[in-house]
């Protein structure tokens, strides 16, 4: 069973799929779904309707939304939906889906080498995978600031140190505060090694965090 799954409710039809491609990318309005068991290809190509789409990774809901379609076509292995409107970025990010695919194949990204846009998507993927934490693995953690080039590196290191691999502990400073409250932590100690680099990295613009 694949970790990355998509469920589509289309009129009176329900489709369960395990692979997505060409979905909501720049300049694209197409959603392709490969389904596992298809009784009759093209059986739902009957009328323009609205899709209710939900996407899960490791049985955790990543996002759910409605989108209007102009046409649907049966293929050799699934269905191709042409969308009328682009999916809003606040409820769907193709970069997160690509990270799920990488994880599904037992691999990972070299986070520190990624551009900020990918780092943000990675932290969103971690939130879906591990959820908002209710406890932490360690009450004392050490963060080596020489590896922190921006605030997203800090958030990732906190997640890994406190929760574990793909662990989430905020994707902004308000999120970190929320995670602290959700864990009910009263005695957490974070030791920053090479902290001069942390100050230099996070406060570069007139004392404002970048």
matplotlib code that plots the C-alpha trace (Angstrom):
import matplotlib.pyplot as plt

x = [0.0, 1.3, 1.7, 0.6, -3.1, -5.7, -9.5, -11.9, -15.6, -17.1, -20.9, -22.0, -18.6, -15.7, -12.2, -9.2, -5.8, -2.2, -0.3, -0.6, 1.0, 0.8, -1.5, -1.7, 1.8, 2.6, 0.5, -1.2, -4.9, -4.9, -5.2, -4.1, -5.1, -3.9, -6.4, -5.7, -9.0, -11.0, -14.1, -14.9, -12.7, -14.5, -17.6, -17.7, -17.1, -20.7, -21.0, -19.1, -19.1, -17.2, -14.5, -14.0, -10.3, -8.6, -4.9, -3.3, 0.2, 0.7, -3.0, -2.7, -4.8, -2.6, -5.4, -9.0, -10.7, -13.2, -12.4, -14.5, -13.7, -14.5, -13.9, -12.8, -11.2, -10.6, -7.1, -5.5, -4.8, -7.0, -8.6, -7.5, -9.5, -9.1, -9.6, -11.4, -9.5, -6.0, -6.1, -5.3, -1.8, -3.0, -4.7, -2.4, 1.3, 2.8, 6.2, 4.8, 3.5, 7.0, 8.5, 5.9, 7.0, 10.6, 9.8, 7.6, 10.7, 12.7, 14.8, 15.1, 16.2, 19.4, 17.4, 20.2, 21.0, 17.5, 16.1, 13.8, 10.6, 11.5, 12.4, 8.9, 7.3, 9.4, 8.2, 4.6, 5.2, 6.7, 3.5, 1.3, 3.6, 4.1, 1.3, 1.4, 3.5, 2.0, 5.4, 9.1, 11.8, 14.4, 14.1, 17.7, 18.8, 21.9, 21.6, 24.8, 24.2, 27.0, 24.6, 21.8, 21.7, 18.1, 15.3, 13.9, 17.1, 16.4, 12.8, 14.0, 16.7, 14.2, 11.8, 14.5, 16.0, 12.7, 10.5, 12.7, 13.1, 10.5, 9.4, 7.5, 8.1, 6.8, 7.4, 7.5, 8.1, 4.4, 4.3, 7.2, 5.3, 2.2, 4.2, 5.6, 2.1, 0.8, 3.5, 3.0, 6.7, 7.9, 11.6, 12.9, 16.5, 17.9, 21.6, 22.9, 26.5, 28.2, 25.3, 27.1, 26.1, 22.5, 22.3, 24.1, 21.7, 18.4, 19.0, 20.4, 18.0, 17.9, 17.3, 14.4, 14.3, 14.5]
y = [0.0, 3.4, 6.1, 8.9, 8.6, 10.7, 10.4, 12.1, 12.5, 13.3, 13.5, 10.1, 8.5, 7.9, 7.3, 6.2, 6.7, 6.3, 8.5, 12.1, 14.0, 17.4, 18.7, 22.4, 23.1, 26.5, 26.9, 23.6, 22.9, 19.1, 16.5, 13.0, 10.1, 6.5, 4.1, 0.6, -1.1, 0.3, -1.5, 0.6, 3.3, 6.5, 5.5, 8.9, 11.1, 12.3, 15.9, 18.9, 18.8, 19.8, 17.5, 17.1, 16.2, 14.9, 14.0, 11.8, 10.8, 7.9, 8.1, 11.7, 14.3, 16.8, 18.9, 18.8, 21.2, 21.5, 22.4, 22.8, 20.7, 21.4, 17.8, 14.3, 11.7, 8.0, 6.8, 3.3, 3.4, 6.1, 9.4, 12.9, 15.9, 19.3, 22.0, 25.2, 27.2, 26.8, 25.3, 28.1, 27.8, 28.0, 24.6, 22.9, 23.0, 20.7, 20.9, 19.2, 16.4, 16.0, 15.7, 13.1, 11.1, 11.3, 10.0, 7.3, 6.0, 5.8, 8.9, 12.4, 15.9, 17.6, 20.3, 22.7, 22.9, 23.8, 27.2, 28.8, 27.8, 24.1, 24.5, 26.0, 23.1, 20.6, 22.0, 21.7, 18.1, 17.5, 19.0, 16.5, 13.6, 14.1, 16.5, 19.1, 17.5, 16.4, 15.4, 15.6, 12.9, 15.0, 17.7, 18.9, 19.4, 20.9, 22.9, 23.6, 27.0, 26.8, 24.8, 27.4, 29.7, 31.0, 30.6, 27.5, 25.6, 26.4, 25.1, 21.9, 21.3, 21.9, 19.3, 16.7, 17.2, 17.3, 15.0, 12.9, 12.4, 14.4, 15.9, 19.2, 21.9, 25.0, 26.6, 30.1, 31.6, 31.6, 27.9, 27.1, 28.8, 26.8, 23.6, 24.5, 25.0, 21.8, 19.8, 21.3, 21.6, 23.2, 22.2, 22.2, 23.3, 24.2, 24.7, 26.7, 26.0, 28.6, 31.0, 34.0, 32.6, 32.3, 35.9, 36.9, 34.8, 35.7, 39.4, 40.9, 43.7, 46.4, 43.9, 42.3, 38.5, 37.5]
z = [0.0, -1.0, 1.7, -0.6, -1.5, -3.1, -2.8, -5.2, -4.8, -8.2, -8.3, -7.3, -7.9, -5.5, -6.8, -4.7, -6.2, -5.3, -7.7, -8.8, -11.6, -13.4, -10.6, -9.9, -11.2, -12.7, -15.9, -15.4, -14.7, -14.9, -12.2, -13.3, -11.0, -11.3, -9.7, -8.5, -9.6, -12.5, -13.5, -16.6, -18.0, -18.8, -16.7, -15.0, -18.1, -18.1, -17.0, -15.7, -11.9, -8.8, -7.3, -3.6, -3.3, -0.2, 0.0, 2.7, 3.5, 6.0, 6.8, 7.8, 6.0, 4.2, 2.6, 1.4, -1.0, -3.8, -7.4, -10.5, -13.6, -17.2, -18.5, -17.3, -19.5, -18.9, -19.5, -19.6, -15.9, -14.4, -15.0, -16.1, -14.9, -16.5, -13.9, -14.5, -11.9, -10.3, -6.8, -4.2, -2.9, 0.7, 0.5, -2.0, -2.7, -5.4, -3.7, -0.6, -2.8, -4.3, -0.8, 0.1, -3.0, -2.0, 1.5, 0.0, -1.9, 1.3, 0.5, 1.9, 0.8, 1.9, 3.7, 4.3, 0.6, -0.5, -1.4, 1.1, -0.9, -0.6, 3.1, 3.7, 1.9, 3.8, 7.1, 5.9, 5.0, 8.5, 10.0, 8.0, 8.8, 12.6, 13.5, 16.3, 19.0, 22.3, 23.9, 23.2, 23.2, 25.1, 27.8, 27.0, 23.4, 21.7, 18.5, 16.6, 15.1, 12.6, 10.4, 10.6, 7.6, 8.0, 10.5, 8.7, 9.4, 13.1, 12.9, 11.3, 13.8, 16.7, 15.1, 14.6, 18.1, 20.0, 18.0, 15.7, 12.0, 10.0, 13.3, 13.4, 16.0, 14.1, 10.8, 12.2, 15.7, 16.5, 15.6, 17.9, 20.7, 19.9, 20.0, 23.4, 24.7, 23.1, 24.7, 28.1, 28.5, 31.8, 31.9, 28.3, 28.0, 24.5, 24.4, 21.4, 20.4, 18.2, 19.0, 17.5, 14.1, 15.2, 16.1, 12.9, 10.8, 12.4, 12.9, 9.8, 8.9, 11.5, 14.4, 12.6, 12.2, 8.5]

ax = plt.figure().add_subplot(projection="3d")
ax.plot(x, y, z, "-o")
ax.set_aspect("equal")
plt.show()
